């Protein structure tokens, strides 16, 4: 009986029998981008139709009681007409019948078990160590540096809001620096106990200072927000969830950690590293750490209300070309009044 040989390291030589499915990086990005787009479209349609779906029961209700919704459920995936309408849904003035058809179309794709499992697999692949791993490990490294240099009061118990969380076992949750960590994501099926299913743009604004956060982590989320204006609204909304600590001699403050695909800043016609930092500065954030990897970039900002400049914000309300090239992308972030 033949035995499969082993290498000098002890690893077996031959086919991998673990049978773990993998997805190529390009397809991973496409799946995640599609899922976020559908969720954003769903929220906009619900708002236009003045509907709520807090318990995820609306799909069954409408499918049996609304003919237009049912018609949308039956439309073939990838329908060009509806896809074009979904892109413009934020400025839609269509009749309710069309909005319900679009909602049925979106809900059906989101409810597809195969599509959901692909999204969950793609999300996990995005955190795989072979593809950059857990992005929050960079954050924890920086926070430890700040504490060691006394730029951050290490005796101050810090809490955090993690937007687009994929696991309760990542570095931000296990480092001991942040406690508690509130984790939200558009989908929480990977970890029902540790992650709240929620859209940050729909999260209720804290009423009291104690309910605000010392840190907001926004890793590979901002780039999935559909439009430049909505991305700007998200950046602006961070302020409402951060503690209003005044930076004094102990450098105590609140922070925003942002991770973006590197091409968003390095290969965009309308956004660059310097322009992004300047935009955040106009909103009242000081860039204290920045690092580029092969495919992503990491930035840590400290909230300093003294830096906020409303006049300066007007520079980022209109599109401005930073550079040009045939293979550049059009990623942009625009602030609004």
Secondary structure by P-SEA (a helix, b strand, c coil): cbbbbbccccccccccccbbbbbcaaaaaaaaaaaaaaaaaaaaaaaaacccccccaaaaaaaaccaaaaaaaacccccaaaaaaaaacccccccaaaaaaaaaaaaaaaacaaaaaaaaaaaaaaaccccccccaaaaaaaaaaaaaaccccccbbbbbbbccccccccccccccccccbbbbccccccccccccccccccccccccccccccbbbbcccccccccaaaaaaaaaacccccccccccccccccbbbbbcccccccccccccaaaaaaaaaaacccccbbbbcccbbbbbbbbbcccccccccccccbbbbccccccccccbbbbcc
